[in-house]
Amino acid sequence: MNDRHACPQRHDDREEIARLLPAPADWDLPRAQHLRHKDLLMRHIDRDQAETATPEPATAPVRRARPLLRPALVASAAALALAAAGTTGAVLSGNGGHDDAAQHATTDMRPAAALLHRISNAAANHGTLTVRDDQFAYTREKVRGADLTSGKAVVGPLEDYESWVSQKPGPLHTLGLVRADGETLPINAELGDTKGTPAGLGRPTYHWLASLPTDPDKLLAYLYAKTPAAEGRERDQAVFEQIGSLLGGLTPPRTAAALYQAAAKIPGVDRSSRVRDAIGRQGLGIVRDDTRYGVRTEWVFDAKDYSFLGSRSYLTKDASYGKAGTLLSSTAELAHAVVDKAGVRPAAEDRTGTA
């Protein structure tokens, strides 16, 4: 369905649909594009798990997959996420927490550690930006994802995606703007959230990111403690995905460097030389498999300067909604900048400050 020429009545219908949607579970609001893909994937994984799990007593509540709508049909960024998973990584967590981090912090992932440390060193050499609270972080990217509304993965076309995210510490009710599928919509706080969304893991502003520990062990411990939990999720994958949700935007150099070093300590993280982003750019890959659900997540980096190019996720084993190899999400980072007004593109787009 194409809503590029929607009339005012259809716009009102979209807002009504957004108000009727259930509130997203277990997290605030990661980067809009990232949620757009990952939330879809996780909801269908939850549905498959519920279908194959041991039946609960009749009095127990039944977990149901929430309805999925195209981005153009919703008015809040949380509902926007129901449309189409990035990386790339919303909330992929399970049991475990702060105590796990101490053990994982000493794990040496040899295949990926050397590459991640080179990426970390390159990130540390980026210039520190001056970002005011009244400004917006601008991101332009290409995205492609699988629509699972029918119960089967139907990979959609490559789309342009832009966002303007407020840098105010909050809490905020209007977080910025998103432009996708030819339509511009506000990024609102979660439905029912009367207090608004503060800066944090769910809305990582530049200043909030700068406040994180820059010691990799302390940062990893923080992430294991703070990454929201969801029943049945592998904790290591949860933290890997949480780091992935912070990549590709405007990130302070020391924070970016620490994130990559922290990722090197997560069990199961590996490297790959056969990865491409959404527009086909080949690069160096940092990957991790969620063996329970048969999903691989890949981060793609430029082989020359180690900048973050994008991400990809796909099935590694057959599932009810697709065969092994089926693409679930893919992104390509094109531009990042700081702008003074939401909805206005930067005069000269660049990738300055990219993690």
Buried (B, 14 or more C-beta within 10 A) or exposed (E): EEBEEBEEEEBEEBBEBBEEBEEBBEBBBBBBBBBBBBBBBBBBBBBBBBEEEEEEEEEEEEBEBBEBBBBBBBBBBBBBBBBBBBBBBBBBBBEBBEEBBEEBBEBEBEEBBEBBBBBBEBBBEBEEBEBEEEBBBBBBBBBBBBBBBEEEBBBBEBBEBBBBBBBBBBBBBBBBBBBBBEBEBBBBBBBEBEEBBBBBBBBBBBBBBBEBBBBBBBBBBBBBEBBBBBEBBBBBBBBBBBBBBBBBBBBBBBBBBBBBBBBBBBBBBBBBEEBBBBBEBBBBBBBBBBEEBBBBBBBBBBEEEBBBBBBBBBBBEEBEBBEEEBBBBBBBBBBBBBBEEBEEBBEEEEBBBBB
